[in-house]
Amino acid sequence: MDQIVERINSLYHKSQAGGLTEEEKDEQQRLRRVYLDAIKGNLQSQLEYVGLEKNREAEGAGCTCHSCNCGKHHH
């Protein structure tokens, strides 16, 4: 992902300095889409995980902090 971000930034700076070729514009759009899709995928996974944790708490699975072992729902 770091390489994608570096390339996006490089293309941005080039566009500001003098413009991009059509191929570079296409590459920039493609890389931006890849980056945004990855961000959306990560967010989706995090939201699903939070939803699963909340469901476990609601079903009486006990404390989810994994440090106090109290068995209570204090989160």
Secondary structure, 3 states (H helix, E strand, C coil): CHHHHHHHHHHHHHHHHCCCCHHHHHHHHHHHHHHHHHHHHHHHHHHHHHHHHHHHHHCCCCCCCCCCCCCCCCC
